[in-house]
Every structure is written in structure tokens, then in C-alpha cells.
Amino acid sequence: MAAETTTMTKQRARRATRVGVVHSDKRNQTIGVTIEYRVKHPKYGKIMLRRSKLHAHDEKNEARIGDEVEVVSCRPLSKTKCWRLLRVIRKAPEGLA
């Protein structure tokens, strides 16, 4: 019985991912990402555009301002940083930054 429990591995739950645009890359290994989403007003029904700002860990400092990136949730790395960069989806044009 003991041998069976050591060979079985626990499945990790799916981690939340978000796609957004980098709005800040001034800090070392940290980027600011803006996530835009649409939400329906509860009373009037109008579709509104909302934004959230996240701080994400960028280990290799590869993301630049204007890049579209995918971030994934992780354990808290600092007071405000609990996301990390998964991949850069699309690079920004050269003249933007």
C-alpha cells in the first residue's frame, strides 16, 4: 500500500491566466499589466469597459511597454505581486515606447 501512494501524484488545480497589455516596465523583473474586460451594468444593461492593473514577475525582463502578454497566477512574491509572465503574445511596434 505504501508503494502505491508514493507513485501516485496529485493533480494541481488549473491556474488562472489573463491576457493584457504592459503599461510599465521600469522596475527590475516586474511589469505592470492592464487587463481590460467588459461587464454588463446590473440595472441598465449597458455594456461597460472596465480595467484592472496587475503587477507581474518578469524573470528575464523581456516584456516592454505596449506588448500583449499572458500572465498566470502564482504564490505571492511581494506585497502587490502575485502574477508571473507566462509568454509575450505580440510585441509592440518599435516606435511606441
Rosetta blueprint (number, residue, H / E / L):
1 M L
2 A H
3 A H
4 E H
5 T H
6 T H
7 T H
8 M L
9 T L
10 K L
11 Q L
12 R L
13 A L
14 R L
15 R L
16 A L
17 T E
18 R E
19 V E
20 G E
21 V E
22 V E
23 H E
24 S E
25 D L
26 K L
27 R L
28 N L
29 Q L
30 T E
31 I E
32 G E
33 V E
34 T E
35 I E
36 E E
37 Y E
38 R E
39 V E
40 K E
41 H L
42 P L
43 K L
44 Y L
45 G L
46 K L
47 I E
48 M E
49 L E
50 R E
51 R E
52 S E
53 K E
54 L E
55 H E
56 A E
57 H E
58 D L
59 E L
60 K L
61 N L
62 E L
63 A L
64 R L
65 I L
66 G L
67 D L
68 E E
69 V E
70 E E
71 V E
72 V E
73 S E
74 C L
75 R L
76 P L
77 L L
78 S L
79 K L
80 T L
81 K E
82 C E
83 W E
84 R E
85 L E
86 L E
87 R E
88 V E
89 I E
90 R E
91 K L
92 A L
93 P L
94 E L
95 G L
96 L L
97 A L
